[in-house]
Amino acid sequence: MTASAHVLVFRPLIRILRERGDEVQITAREYAQTLQLLKLHDLDADAVIGHHGGRSRTGKARAMFSRMRGLQRWARPRAFDVALAHGSHELTITARRLGIPSATTFDYEWAWLQHQLGCRAATRVVVPDAIPPERLARYGAKPPKLIQYEGLKEEYYLADFEPDTAVLEQFEFNAERVLVVLRPPPDVSLYHRHSNPLFPQTLDLVGTRDDVHAIVLPRTEEQRDFVRGLDLPSVIVPPQAVDAQSLIALADLVVSAGGTMNREAAALGVPVYTTYGGRLGGVDEALIRDGRLVPLSDPRALRLEKRDGGTSARARRDPALMLEALLGGLAQA
């Protein structure tokens, strides 16, 4: 688990594996809310190895090699049968060096270096069918190595999810205000190198309106401190990781600069806008075509209004199918 979203993806898969008697061990990286979310979901990391390398390529490279060395030392004596990752190239490379079959999954295809390393090392690559297969061939991911599944990964790991209204009790809310949940851009990711002013402009707009509560869910402590320092009267910044999926489900709208939160909102039937400034992936392209995701080019275009409170239609997909796509016959490979 190298990022916060990985905890969510693997939570139901780990439950299924353990219920059927398999032994699962979890490694994690000290980054964003990854460790906090493991604790929130009653999961324990058997090993915390490595940290994020920061913005520079040199720092990222040093962190990657350090994490691979740590993973190899930790995994070698444990005789694993299979390794599962969500885009963690360090894990699939380490697994290949140790002769362990591995599967990796992701849903954004333009992280070039990550996928060149991770997909080529993996035994199996599992992605949504919204990603055109020809975009993955450049990473050495072709059938039968490439497996594609229907829908969004969020529709699998949120299959058993029902929002917990208790998440709102930690905040002081006026129920008549529009509740907006916002996620900043991944400003330490290589594929999001250029500054995009759209998200700060959106934050300035909603953060100064007296008919809005704007909850910002930062990716890093640096972002948390920055948003707090803006001192916008309508902005709320939780002090630590929270039940973000319940917040999204109870929100009137979501604004995110790309990534998992956009797709979680789409999966839960909540209006969602993207301010992502990088190259759109196949999943977001499909969501935009279907009207489930709206590109935002001007904050004034936001429809800041209360939802009617009705239950939105949502797809619930069996996470056992996701697990089967990942595992297949790998344990016998």
C-alpha positions as CSV (number, residue, x, y, z in Angstrom):
1,M,0.0,0.0,0.0
2,T,1.9,3.1,-1.2
3,A,-1.0,5.6,-1.3
4,S,-4.3,6.2,0.5
5,A,-6.5,4.8,-2.3
6,H,-4.8,1.4,-2.1
7,V,-6.3,0.8,1.4
8,L,-9.8,1.1,-0.1
9,V,-9.1,-1.1,-3.1
10,F,-7.7,-3.9,-1.1
11,R,-9.9,-3.8,2.0
12,P,-12.7,-6.1,0.6
13,L,-10.1,-8.3,-1.2
14,I,-8.2,-8.9,2.0
15,R,-11.4,-9.8,3.8
16,I,-12.3,-12.4,1.2
17,L,-8.8,-13.9,1.3
18,R,-8.7,-14.2,5.0
19,E,-12.3,-15.5,5.3
20,R,-11.3,-18.4,2.9
21,G,-8.2,-19.2,5.0
22,D,-5.4,-17.5,3.1
23,E,-2.6,-15.7,4.9
24,V,-2.3,-12.1,3.9
25,Q,0.6,-9.8,4.9
26,I,0.5,-6.0,4.2
27,T,3.3,-3.7,3.5
28,A,2.8,0.1,3.5
29,R,4.7,3.2,2.7
30,E,4.7,6.3,5.0
31,Y,2.8,8.7,2.7
32,A,-0.3,10.9,2.8
33,Q,-3.0,9.2,4.9
34,T,-2.1,5.6,4.0
35,L,-1.2,4.5,7.6
36,Q,-4.1,6.4,9.1
37,L,-6.6,4.8,6.7
38,L,-5.2,1.3,7.5
39,K,-6.0,1.9,11.1
40,L,-9.4,3.4,10.2
41,H,-10.3,0.2,8.4
42,D,-9.0,-2.1,11.1
43,L,-6.0,-3.3,9.0
44,D,-2.5,-3.6,10.3
45,A,0.7,-3.1,8.2
46,D,3.1,-6.0,8.8
47,A,5.9,-3.8,7.6
48,V,6.2,0.0,6.9
49,I,8.9,0.3,4.3
50,G,10.0,3.6,2.6
51,H,8.5,7.0,2.1
52,H,7.6,9.3,-0.8
53,G,10.6,10.7,-2.6
54,G,9.2,14.3,-3.0
55,R,9.0,16.3,-6.2
56,S,12.4,15.7,-7.7
57,R,13.2,12.8,-10.0
58,T,16.4,12.2,-8.0
59,G,14.4,12.0,-4.8
60,K,11.9,9.7,-6.3
61,A,14.6,7.4,-7.7
62,R,16.4,7.2,-4.3
63,A,13.1,6.4,-2.5
64,M,12.2,3.7,-5.1
65,F,15.5,1.9,-4.8
66,S,15.5,2.2,-1.0
67,R,12.0,0.7,-0.9
68,M,12.9,-2.1,-3.2
69,R,15.9,-3.1,-1.1
70,G,13.7,-3.0,2.0
71,L,10.9,-5.1,0.4
72,Q,13.4,-7.7,-0.8
73,R,15.0,-8.1,2.6
74,W,11.6,-8.4,4.2
75,A,10.0,-10.7,1.7
76,R,12.8,-13.1,0.9
77,P,12.5,-15.4,4.0
78,R,8.7,-15.4,3.9
79,A,8.1,-17.7,0.9
80,F,5.1,-15.8,-0.6
81,D,3.0,-17.5,-3.2
82,V,1.7,-14.4,-4.9
83,A,2.1,-10.6,-4.6
84,L,-0.7,-8.0,-5.3
85,A,-0.2,-4.3,-6.0
86,H,-2.1,-1.2,-7.0
87,G,0.4,0.4,-9.4
88,S,3.4,-0.2,-7.0
89,H,6.2,-0.9,-9.4
90,E,8.5,-1.5,-6.4
91,L,6.4,-4.5,-5.4
92,T,6.1,-6.1,-8.8
93,I,9.9,-5.6,-9.5
94,T,10.8,-7.1,-6.1
95,A,8.4,-10.0,-6.7
96,R,10.0,-10.8,-10.1
97,R,13.5,-10.7,-8.6
98,L,12.3,-13.2,-5.9
99,G,10.5,-15.4,-8.4
100,I,7.0,-14.6,-7.0
101,P,4.1,-14.3,-9.4
102,S,2.5,-10.9,-9.2
103,A,-0.6,-8.9,-10.4
104,T,-0.9,-5.2,-10.5
105,T,-3.9,-3.0,-11.1
106,F,-4.5,0.7,-11.9
107,D,-7.0,2.9,-13.7
108,Y,-4.9,5.8,-15.1
109,E,-2.7,4.8,-18.0
110,W,-0.5,7.8,-18.6
111,A,1.9,7.4,-15.6
112,W,4.5,6.4,-18.1
113,L,7.6,5.5,-16.0
114,Q,5.5,3.8,-13.3
115,H,3.9,1.5,-15.8
116,Q,7.0,0.9,-17.9
117,L,8.5,-0.6,-14.7
118,G,5.5,-2.1,-13.0
119,C,3.7,-3.7,-15.9
120,R,6.8,-5.2,-17.4
121,A,7.7,-6.8,-14.1
122,A,4.2,-8.0,-13.3
123,T,2.8,-11.4,-14.3
124,R,-0.7,-10.0,-14.8
125,V,-2.0,-6.5,-15.4
126,V,-5.7,-5.8,-14.5
127,V,-7.4,-2.6,-15.6
128,P,-10.9,-1.2,-16.4
129,D,-12.3,-2.0,-19.9
130,A,-12.7,1.8,-20.4
131,I,-8.9,2.0,-21.1
132,P,-8.2,1.2,-24.8
133,P,-5.8,-1.8,-24.8
134,E,-3.5,-0.2,-27.4
135,R,-2.6,2.4,-24.8
136,L,-1.2,-0.4,-22.6
137,A,0.7,-2.3,-25.2
138,R,3.6,0.2,-24.9
139,Y,4.1,-1.1,-21.3
140,G,4.3,-4.7,-22.4
141,A,0.7,-5.3,-21.2
142,K,-1.1,-7.4,-23.9
143,P,-3.4,-10.3,-23.6
144,P,-3.2,-12.8,-22.0
145,K,-1.1,-10.8,-19.5
146,L,-3.6,-8.0,-19.8
147,I,-7.0,-8.6,-18.1
148,Q,-9.8,-6.0,-18.3
149,Y,-12.9,-5.8,-16.0
150,E,-16.2,-4.0,-16.4
151,G,-17.0,-0.7,-14.7
152,L,-15.1,1.2,-12.1
153,K,-12.8,-0.2,-9.4
154,E,-14.8,1.9,-7.0
155,E,-18.0,0.0,-7.8
156,Y,-16.3,-3.1,-6.5
157,Y,-14.8,-1.9,-3.3
158,L,-17.9,0.2,-2.4
159,A,-20.3,-2.7,-3.1
160,D,-21.0,-3.1,0.6
161,F,-20.8,0.5,1.5
162,E,-23.5,2.6,3.1
163,P,-22.7,6.1,4.3
164,D,-22.4,6.7,8.0
165,T,-24.0,10.0,8.9
166,A,-21.9,10.1,12.1
167,V,-19.0,11.5,10.0
168,L,-20.8,14.8,10.0
169,E,-21.0,15.0,13.8
170,Q,-17.4,16.1,14.1
171,F,-18.2,19.3,12.2
172,E,-20.5,22.2,13.0
173,F,-22.9,22.3,10.1
174,N,-25.8,24.4,9.0
175,A,-28.0,21.9,7.2
176,E,-29.3,24.6,4.9
177,R,-25.9,25.3,3.4
178,V,-24.6,23.5,0.3
179,L,-22.0,20.8,1.4
180,V,-19.1,20.7,-1.0
181,V,-16.2,18.2,-0.7
182,L,-13.0,19.1,-2.4
183,R,-9.7,17.3,-3.1
184,P,-6.5,19.2,-4.1
185,P,-4.4,18.2,-7.1
186,P,-1.7,15.6,-6.6
187,D,1.1,18.1,-6.7
188,V,3.8,15.6,-5.9
189,S,3.0,13.3,-8.8
190,L,5.2,13.3,-11.9
191,Y,2.3,13.2,-14.3
192,H,0.9,16.5,-12.7
193,R,4.0,18.6,-13.0
194,H,2.5,21.9,-14.1
195,S,0.6,24.1,-11.7
196,N,-3.1,24.4,-12.4
197,P,-4.7,27.6,-11.0
198,L,-8.2,26.3,-11.4
199,F,-8.4,24.4,-8.0
200,P,-7.2,27.4,-5.9
201,Q,-9.7,29.6,-7.8
202,T,-12.5,27.1,-7.0
203,L,-11.4,27.0,-3.4
204,D,-11.5,30.8,-3.2
205,L,-15.0,30.9,-4.6
206,V,-16.7,28.3,-2.4
207,G,-14.6,29.2,0.6
208,T,-16.0,32.8,0.8
209,R,-19.7,32.0,0.3
210,D,-21.9,32.1,3.3
211,D,-24.3,29.5,1.8
212,V,-21.6,26.8,1.5
213,H,-19.7,24.5,3.8
214,A,-16.5,23.4,1.9
215,I,-14.7,20.4,3.4
216,V,-11.2,20.1,1.9
217,L,-9.5,16.6,2.2
218,P,-5.8,17.2,1.6
219,R,-3.4,14.6,0.3
220,T,-0.5,15.7,2.4
221,E,0.3,17.6,5.6
222,E,1.9,20.3,3.5
223,Q,-1.4,20.8,1.7
224,R,-3.3,20.7,5.0
225,D,-1.2,23.5,6.4
226,F,-1.5,25.5,3.2
227,V,-5.3,25.4,3.0
228,R,-5.6,26.2,6.7
229,G,-3.3,29.2,6.2
230,L,-5.7,30.7,3.6
231,D,-8.2,31.3,6.5
232,L,-11.2,31.0,4.2
233,P,-14.4,31.4,6.4
234,S,-16.4,28.6,4.8
235,V,-13.6,26.1,4.5
236,I,-13.2,23.1,6.9
237,V,-10.0,21.0,7.0
238,P,-10.2,17.8,9.1
239,P,-7.2,17.4,11.3
240,Q,-6.7,13.8,10.2
241,A,-8.0,11.1,7.9
242,V,-11.8,10.7,7.9
243,D,-14.4,8.5,6.4
244,A,-14.2,10.3,3.0
245,Q,-16.6,7.9,1.3
246,S,-19.4,8.8,3.7
247,L,-18.6,12.5,3.3
248,I,-18.8,12.1,-0.5
249,A,-22.1,10.2,-0.3
250,L,-23.6,12.9,1.9
251,A,-22.3,15.8,-0.1
252,D,-24.3,18.0,-2.5
253,L,-21.3,18.0,-4.9
254,V,-17.7,17.0,-5.1
255,V,-14.8,18.9,-6.8
256,S,-11.6,17.0,-7.2
257,A,-8.4,17.5,-9.2
258,G,-8.5,14.0,-10.6
259,G,-8.1,10.6,-9.1
260,T,-10.1,8.2,-6.9
261,M,-12.4,10.8,-5.3
262,N,-13.9,11.7,-8.7
263,R,-14.7,8.1,-9.4
264,E,-16.0,7.4,-5.9
265,A,-18.5,10.3,-6.4
266,A,-19.5,8.9,-9.8
267,A,-19.9,5.4,-8.4
268,L,-22.1,6.8,-5.6
269,G,-24.2,9.0,-7.9
270,V,-23.0,12.3,-6.5
271,P,-22.5,15.3,-8.9
272,V,-18.8,15.7,-9.4
273,Y,-16.5,18.1,-11.2
274,T,-12.9,17.6,-12.2
275,T,-10.3,20.3,-12.2
276,Y,-7.6,17.9,-13.3
277,G,-5.0,19.7,-15.6
278,G,-3.2,16.7,-17.0
279,R,-4.0,14.2,-19.8
280,L,-7.3,12.5,-19.2
281,G,-7.3,8.7,-18.9
282,G,-9.8,6.4,-20.5
283,V,-11.9,6.0,-17.4
284,D,-12.4,9.7,-17.0
285,E,-13.1,10.1,-20.8
286,A,-15.8,7.4,-20.5
287,L,-17.3,9.1,-17.4
288,I,-17.4,12.5,-19.1
289,R,-19.1,10.9,-22.2
290,D,-21.7,9.3,-19.9
291,G,-22.4,12.6,-18.1
292,R,-21.2,11.2,-14.8
293,L,-18.2,13.6,-14.5
294,V,-18.1,17.2,-15.5
295,P,-14.9,19.0,-16.6
296,L,-14.7,22.4,-14.8
297,S,-13.0,25.3,-16.7
298,D,-14.5,28.1,-14.7
299,P,-15.5,27.9,-11.0
300,R,-18.5,30.1,-11.7
301,A,-20.0,27.2,-13.6
302,L,-20.4,25.1,-10.4
303,R,-24.1,24.3,-9.6
304,L,-24.0,25.1,-5.9
305,E,-27.3,23.8,-4.8
306,K,-28.7,21.2,-2.4
307,R,-29.4,17.7,-3.7
308,D,-33.0,16.5,-3.2
309,G,-31.8,13.7,-0.9
310,G,-33.1,10.9,-3.0
311,T,-31.1,7.7,-3.5
312,S,-29.1,7.8,-6.7
313,A,-28.8,4.8,-8.8
314,R,-25.4,3.1,-8.3
315,A,-23.7,0.0,-9.6
316,R,-22.6,-2.6,-7.0
317,R,-20.1,-5.1,-8.3
318,D,-18.9,-8.2,-6.6
319,P,-15.3,-7.7,-5.3
320,A,-14.8,-11.5,-5.6
321,L,-14.7,-10.9,-9.4
322,M,-12.0,-8.3,-8.9
323,L,-10.0,-10.8,-6.8
324,E,-10.4,-13.5,-9.4
325,A,-9.2,-11.1,-12.1
326,L,-6.1,-10.4,-10.1
327,L,-5.3,-13.9,-8.9
328,G,-6.5,-16.2,-11.6
329,G,-4.1,-19.1,-11.6
330,L,-1.1,-17.1,-10.2
331,A,-0.8,-19.0,-7.0
332,Q,-0.1,-22.1,-9.1
333,A,2.1,-20.3,-11.6
